[in-house]
C-alpha cells in the first residue's frame, strides 16, 4: 500500500512546527545575548508582526526598554523576519 500522500500531508505540519521553534529560539537567543537574561521559549508568543512576552514585570520592562536593539538584532540575524514591535 502506498502511503506517500499521508507522508506529504504530515510533512507540511512538520515544516510549520519547525519554523515556529526556529523563530522562538531566535528571539530567545537574541534576548539572552543582548540583555544577559534567561527567558524560556514558552514565555514568548509570536503573532507576526508582534512578539508577546509573558514574564515578570522586571524582565518585561528590561526587554521593552531595549526593544529597538532586540528588533534590530533579530532583523540582522533573520532577514525574513517581519517583527515590528514587542509587547
WOWOHU-V422703 format. One record per backbone hydrogen bond with DSSP energy under -0.5 kcal/mol. NH is the residue of the N-H (numbers start at 1). CO is the residue of the C=O. Records with the same first field share a line. If there is no record, write none. Layout:
NH=CO + CO
//
This chain:
3=1
7=3
8=4
9=5
10=6
11=7
12=8
13=9
14=10
15=11
16=12
17=13
18=14
19=15
20=16
21=17
22=18
23=19
24=20
25=21
26=22
27=23
28=24
29=25
30=26
31=27
32=28
33=29
34=30
35=31
36=32
37=31
43=40
44=41
45=52
47=45 + 50
50=47
51=85
52=45
54=43
55=53
60=56
61=57
62=58
63=59
64=60
65=61
66=62
67=64
70=66
71=67
72=68
73=69
74=70
75=71
76=72
77=73
78=74
81=78
84=49
85=49
87=51
//
